[in-house]
Amino acid sequence: MSDIKRTLLIVEDDPGLQKQLKWCFDDYETIICGTREEAIKHLRRTEPQVVTVDLGLPPDPANASEGLKTVEQILSLAPQTKVIVVTGNDDRENAIRSIALGAYDFYQKPIDTDVLGLIIERAFHVHALEQENHRLQQKYNAEPLSGIIACSESMQKITRSIEKIAPTDVGVLLLGESGTGKEVLARAIHNLSNRKDNNFVAVNCAAIPENLLESELFGYEKGAFTGAVKQTKGKIEYAINGTFFLDEVGDLPMSLQAKLLRFLQERTIERVGGREEIPVDVRVICATHQNLPKLIDEGRFREDLYYRVSEITLKIPPLRERHGDAVVIARNLLQRFNEQHKRNLKGFTNDALDAISSYHWPGNIRELENRLKRAVVMADGKMINAEDLELENVELNEFPFNLKEVREKAEKEVINRAIGYTNKNISKTADLLGVTRPTLYSLMHKYGIME
């Protein structure tokens, strides 16, 4: 994303402000114009990621009609563009109208270029994130990993592991909190395997009463118990030549663990009430949110079964640890729920994006789905806000989008760690960091680091 030219279009009719803004934002490919016609011409020609629009444009500079038409036309032609409207001190009503049209943000005069600069930089970052999400969606829609939306490094590692595991027949244990998408990952493994044309059968151990679970898994013969009026196959048999997904295996009763272990070892099953051994060729994927080693210590889970099901273990991080994923998943879900519920919501307000990024998400992706579905159904405006998501009181985690600030913070942290690693030996620290001693002393002075 860093190789993409960042183009800023400024729509402002005041010649003095034009010069000031052109000078202040020389880090971007900045284009200045003063009318709606010129703005649309530059929009088509340069495709800017971010546009600032003064609402008081000619031929009606005293009112906001021309500015609002400009905002509406820009978003109609290029909906992905981030539009920041600039208004007068007493024109908050028109600023809010612009947000309802789909503008990214608004700023009230008099202009403080530092503050406006932060808004613009943040808009570029959000635009880049959305474009990366769009690229990932296109990639995943063309591949069997479709359904896994991730831009975080932690989930990228998981998807790379799945691509390696899938072509084999090794048993996989998926560990993760409820709602992290363990079944989605299990299906991705199946869809990438040579068993993809056969059944994927899922059973949740926690959702079936203990007295029914054995017959559900292994099937039963006619007359095996009261009500068994015919021979019935179990879920494992239905998965022959395919994949059998056993969810919440930590809730499997001890009485069934021995029978499951025998099936995994011998690849044969016996139906309830039967004596015939039935060979079954299935791939088994298990999942749980529980700590299986702890259950083993408590005598609630067989150690030999644990080692049998965990030939390869993948730990799925909770949503709160998947930095950046909550926003891209929310955008993907918004598109899906718009289609399902016949809505045409344009996106999220800034307070909604901040809340989504900062919220702890104890229910993980399942909670995000539920909140967003409700918001799509109940939202009154064209954009979803934090109140629609019932996240209006979330304590925000401020993320520094300014590259200089991020770079300086990282430099200071690395220098401090290197000094501690070398026990304050400046020569060794400089060698470790790959800089000269004078450069290191200069950096230490800059960040207030004492020897």
C-alpha positions in Angstrom: 0.0 0.0 0.0 2.9 2.4 0.6 3.8 2.3 -3.1 0.4 3.8 -4.1 0.5 7.6 -4.9 -1.6 9.4 -2.3 -3.7 12.1 -4.1 -5.5 14.8 -2.2 -8.1 17.0 -4.0 -8.9 20.3 -2.3 -12.1 22.0 -3.4 -11.8 25.6 -2.1 -12.7 28.9 -3.8 -10.7 31.2 -1.5 -7.4 32.0 -3.2 -5.6 32.7 0.1 -6.7 29.4 1.6 -5.8 27.6 -1.6 -2.2 28.7 -1.3 -2.1 27.9 2.4 -3.5 24.4 2.0 -1.3 23.7 -1.1 1.8 24.6 1.0 0.7 22.7 4.1 -0.1 19.4 2.4 2.9 19.0 0.1 3.4 15.5 1.4 0.6 14.4 -1.0 0.0 14.8 -4.7 -2.3 17.9 -3.9 -4.7 19.3 -6.5 -6.5 22.6 -5.9 -9.8 23.7 -7.6 -12.6 26.1 -6.8 -15.8 24.9 -8.5 -17.9 21.8 -8.7 -17.2 21.3 -12.4 -13.4 21.5 -11.9 -13.7 19.1 -8.9 -15.6 16.5 -11.0 -13.0 16.8 -13.8 -10.1 16.2 -11.5 -12.0 13.4 -9.8 -12.3 11.5 -13.1 -8.8 12.3 -14.2 -6.7 11.6 -11.0 -9.0 9.4 -8.8 -8.0 11.0 -5.5 -8.3 8.9 -2.4 -9.3 11.9 -0.2 -11.2 15.1 -1.1 -11.9 18.2 1.0 -14.9 20.2 0.0 -15.7 23.7 1.2 -19.5 23.8 1.3 -19.7 27.5 0.3 -18.8 27.2 -3.4 -19.8 29.5 -6.2 -22.2 30.4 -7.7 -23.9 30.2 -4.3 -21.0 30.8 -1.8 -23.4 32.2 0.9 -25.2 28.9 1.2 -24.2 25.2 1.1 -26.3 24.1 -1.9 -23.4 23.9 -4.4 -21.1 22.2 -1.8 -23.7 19.6 -1.0 -24.2 18.9 -4.7 -20.5 18.5 -5.0 -20.3 16.0 -2.2 -23.2 14.0 -3.5 -21.8 13.9 -7.0 -18.3 12.8 -5.9 -19.7 10.0 -3.8 -22.0 8.9 -6.6 -19.1 8.7 -9.1 -16.5 7.3 -6.6 -18.2 5.9 -3.4 -14.9 4.7 -2.0 -13.5 8.3 -1.9 -13.1 9.8 1.6 -14.8 13.2 1.5 -14.1 15.7 4.3 -16.4 18.7 4.2 -15.2 22.1 5.5 -17.9 24.4 6.9 -18.3 27.7 8.7 -18.6 28.0 12.5 -22.4 28.3 12.5 -23.1 25.7 9.8 -23.1 22.4 11.8 -26.5 21.5 10.3 -25.2 21.3 6.8 -22.1 19.4 8.0 -24.4 16.7 9.4 -26.3 16.7 6.2 -23.0 16.0 4.4 -22.3 13.1 6.7 -25.8 11.7 6.0 -24.9 11.8 2.3 -21.9 9.6 3.0 -19.1 12.1 3.7 -16.2 10.7 5.8 -15.9 13.6 8.2 -16.3 17.4 8.6 -14.2 20.2 9.9 -15.3 23.7 11.0 -13.5 26.9 10.2 -11.3 28.7 11.1 -8.8 26.1 9.7 -6.1 24.7 11.9 -3.9 22.9 9.4 -2.5 20.6 12.1 -5.9 19.3 13.1 -7.1 19.1 9.5 -3.9 17.3 8.6 -4.6 14.6 11.2 -8.2 14.1 9.8 -6.8 13.9 6.2 -4.1 11.4 7.2 -6.6 9.3 9.0 -8.8 9.3 5.9 -6.0 8.1 3.8 -5.3 5.3 6.2 -9.0 4.2 6.3 -9.1 4.3 2.5 -6.0 2.2 2.2 -7.4 -0.3 4.7 -10.7 -0.6 2.8 -8.8 -1.2 -0.5 -6.7 -3.9 1.1 -9.8 -5.5 2.4 -11.4 -5.4 -1.1 -8.2 -7.0 -2.5 -8.4 -9.7 0.2 -12.1 -10.3 -0.5 -11.4 -10.7 -4.2 -8.6 -13.2 -3.4 -10.7 -15.2 -1.0 -13.7 -15.3 -3.2 -11.6 -17.0 -5.8 -10.1 -19.5 -3.5 -11.4 -22.2 -1.1 -10.4 -19.9 1.9 -13.4 -17.9 1.1 -15.2 -16.8 4.3 -12.0 -16.1 6.2 -11.6 -12.3 6.3 -8.3 -11.3 7.9 -5.6 -8.6 7.5 -3.9 -9.2 10.9 -0.6 -11.0 10.9 -1.8 -13.5 13.5 -4.6 -14.7 11.2 -2.4 -14.6 8.1 -0.2 -17.1 9.9 -3.3 -19.3 10.6 -4.3 -19.2 6.9 -0.8 -20.1 5.8 -0.8 -23.0 8.2 -4.2 -24.2 6.8 -2.8 -24.2 3.3 0.0 -26.5 4.4 -2.2 -28.8 6.5 -5.1 -29.2 4.2 -3.6 -31.5 1.5 -2.6 -34.0 4.2 -4.8 -36.3 6.2 -3.3 -35.5 9.7 -5.7 -34.8 12.5 -6.2 -31.2 13.5 -7.2 -29.7 16.8 -8.5 -26.1 16.6 -8.3 -24.2 19.9 -10.0 -20.9 20.5 -12.7 -19.0 22.4 -16.4 -19.4 21.4 -17.2 -17.3 18.3 -13.7 -17.2 16.8 -14.8 -19.1 13.7 -13.4 -22.6 14.4 -16.0 -24.3 12.1 -15.2 -21.8 9.3 -11.6 -22.8 9.5 -12.4 -26.5 9.6 -14.5 -26.0 6.4 -11.5 -24.2 4.8 -9.3 -27.2 5.6 -11.9 -29.5 4.0 -12.3 -27.3 0.9 -8.6 -27.2 0.3 -8.2 -31.0 0.7 -8.6 -33.9 -1.8 -11.8 -34.7 0.1 -13.6 -31.5 -0.9 -16.0 -33.2 -3.2 -17.3 -35.4 -0.4 -19.3 -34.6 2.8 -18.3 -32.2 5.5 -20.2 -33.4 8.6 -20.2 -31.3 11.8 -21.3 -32.4 15.3 -21.3 -30.2 18.4 -20.8 -32.3 21.5 -22.1 -29.6 23.8 -25.4 -29.3 21.9 -26.5 -33.0 22.1 -27.7 -34.7 25.3 -25.2 -37.3 26.6 -27.7 -40.2 26.3 -28.2 -39.4 22.6 -24.6 -38.5 21.6 -23.4 -42.1 21.1 -26.1 -43.0 18.7 -25.7 -39.6 17.0 -22.0 -40.3 16.4 -22.0 -44.0 15.7 -25.5 -44.8 14.6 -27.7 -47.7 15.9 -29.2 -51.0 14.9 -32.9 -51.8 14.8 -34.1 -52.7 18.2 -31.0 -51.4 20.0 -33.2 -49.4 22.4 -36.8 -48.4 22.7 -37.8 -46.4 19.6 -35.0 -47.8 17.4 -37.4 -49.0 14.7 -34.9 -49.2 11.9 -31.1 -49.3 11.3 -29.7 -45.7 11.3 -26.3 -44.5 10.3 -24.3 -42.2 12.5 -22.7 -38.9 11.6 -19.3 -40.5 11.2 -20.6 -42.9 8.5 -22.1 -40.0 6.6 -18.6 -38.4 6.5 -17.0 -41.4 4.8 -14.4 -40.2 2.3 -15.0 -36.7 3.6 -14.3 -34.7 6.8 -15.8 -35.2 10.2 -15.7 -32.1 12.4 -16.2 -32.7 16.1 -16.8 -29.4 17.8 -16.4 -28.8 21.6 -14.6 -32.1 22.0 -13.8 -31.1 25.5 -17.5 -31.7 26.4 -17.4 -35.3 25.2 -18.4 -37.6 28.1 -15.7 -39.9 29.5 -17.9 -42.9 28.6 -17.6 -42.0 24.9 -14.0 -41.0 24.9 -12.7 -44.6 24.9 -15.0 -45.4 21.9 -13.9 -42.4 20.0 -10.2 -43.2 20.7 -10.7 -46.7 19.3 -12.4 -45.3 16.2 -9.4 -42.9 15.7 -6.9 -45.7 16.1 -8.6 -48.5 14.1 -10.7 -46.4 11.7 -13.6 -48.7 12.4 -16.9 -48.2 14.3 -19.7 -50.3 15.8 -23.2 -49.0 15.8 -25.1 -49.0 19.1 -26.6 -52.5 19.5 -24.4 -54.0 16.7 -21.4 -56.3 16.6 -20.2 -55.7 13.1 -17.1 -53.5 12.7 -17.6 -51.0 9.9 -14.5 -49.5 8.3 -14.6 -45.7 7.8 -12.2 -43.5 5.9 -12.7 -40.0 7.2 -10.5 -37.1 8.1 -11.2 -35.9 11.7 -10.9 -32.3 12.8 -11.7 -31.5 16.5 -12.2 -28.1 18.2 -12.8 -26.8 21.7 -12.7 -23.6 23.7 -11.5 -25.5 26.8 -8.1 -26.1 28.2 -7.6 -29.8 27.5 -4.4 -30.3 29.5 -6.2 -28.9 32.5 -9.1 -31.2 32.0 -6.6 -34.1 31.8 -5.2 -33.1 35.2 -8.8 -33.0 36.6 -9.4 -36.5 35.2 -12.1 -35.3 32.8 -10.3 -35.9 29.5 -8.2 -38.9 28.4 -4.6 -38.1 27.8 -4.2 -40.7 25.1 -7.2 -39.2 23.3 -5.7 -35.7 23.5 -2.5 -36.8 21.8 -4.5 -38.6 19.2 -6.7 -35.6 18.2 -3.9 -33.0 18.4 -1.5 -34.2 15.8 -1.4 -30.6 14.7 -2.9 -27.9 16.9 -3.9 -24.4 15.7 -4.6 -21.7 18.3 -7.2 -19.2 16.9 -6.6 -15.8 18.4 -9.7 -13.9 19.8 -10.9 -11.0 17.8 -9.5 -8.5 20.4 -6.0 -9.7 19.5 -6.5 -9.6 15.7 -5.5 -6.0 15.2 -7.4 -4.4 12.4 -9.6 -7.4 11.6 -12.7 -6.2 13.4 -13.1 -3.2 11.0 -12.6 -5.2 7.8 -14.9 -8.0 9.1 -17.6 -5.4 9.9 -17.4 -3.9 6.5 -17.7 -7.4 4.9 -20.7 -8.2 7.1 -22.4 -4.9 6.3 -22.3 -5.7 2.7 -23.9 -9.2 3.4 -26.6 -7.9 5.7 -27.4 -5.0 3.4 -28.3 -7.6 0.8 -30.1 -9.9 3.2 -32.3 -7.2 4.7 -32.8 -5.0 1.6 -31.0 -2.0 3.1 -28.6 0.4 1.4 -26.4 1.6 4.3 -23.3 3.4 3.0 -20.8 2.5 5.7 -19.8 3.5 9.3 -19.3 6.9 10.9 -16.0 7.7 12.6 -17.3 7.0 16.1 -18.5 3.6 14.9 -15.1 2.7 13.4 -13.4 3.9 16.6 -15.8 1.9 18.8 -15.4 -1.3 16.7 -11.6 -1.0 16.8 -11.5 -0.3 20.6 -14.2 -2.7 21.9 -13.0 -5.9 23.7 -15.4 -8.2 21.8 -15.9 -10.9 24.5 -18.2 -12.8 22.1 -15.8 -12.5 19.2 -17.0 -12.6 15.6 -20.4 -14.0 16.6 -21.0 -10.9 18.8 -19.9 -8.6 16.0 -22.3 -10.4 13.6 -25.2 -10.0 16.1 -24.6 -6.3 16.8 -24.1 -5.5 13.2 -27.2 -7.3 12.1 -29.3 -5.4 14.6 -27.7 -2.1 13.5 -28.5 -2.8 9.8 -32.1 -3.5 10.7 -32.6 -0.6 13.1 -30.4 2.2 11.7 -32.3 5.4 10.8 -29.5 7.2 8.8 -27.4 6.2 5.8 -24.4 5.4 8.0 -24.1 3.1 11.0 -23.0 4.9 14.1 -21.8 3.7 17.5 -25.2 4.1 19.0 -26.7 1.8 16.4 -24.1 -0.8 17.4 -24.8 -0.1 21.1 -21.2 0.7 21.6 -21.5 4.5 22.3 -19.8 4.2 25.7 -16.7 2.3 24.7 -13.4 3.5 26.0 -11.4 4.3 22.9 -7.8 3.1 22.3 -6.2 5.9 20.5 -4.0 4.7 17.6 -1.4 7.0 16.2 -1.9 7.2 12.5 0.9 9.8 12.2 3.9 7.9 10.7 6.5 10.1 12.4 4.9 9.5 15.8 4.8 5.7 15.2 8.4 5.6 14.0 9.7 7.7 17.0 7.9 5.5 19.4 9.3 2.3 17.9 12.8 3.8 17.8 12.7 4.7 21.4 11.4 1.3 22.5 14.1 -0.6 20.5 16.9 1.6 21.8 15.8 1.1 25.4 15.6 -2.7 24.9 19.1 -2.8 23.2 20.6 -0.8 26.1 19.1 -3.2 28.6 20.3 -6.2 26.5 23.9 -5.0 26.5 23.8 -3.9 30.2 24.3 -0.2 29.2 27.4 -0.8 27.1 27.1 1.9 24.5 29.6 0.4 22.0 27.8 -2.9 22.0 24.4 -1.2 21.8 25.5 0.7 18.7 26.9 -2.4 17.1 23.6 -4.3 17.9 21.5 -1.5 16.4 23.8 -1.2 13.4 24.6 2.5 13.9 27.6 4.5 15.0 28.2 5.7 18.5 27.6 9.4 17.7 24.3 8.5 16.0 23.3 6.5 19.0 24.2 9.3 21.4 22.2 11.7 19.2 19.1 9.4 19.3 19.4 9.0 23.1 19.5 12.7 23.5 16.5 13.1 21.2 14.4 10.7 23.2 15.7 11.6 26.6 17.3 8.3 27.2 19.8 8.3 30.0 23.0 6.1 30.1 
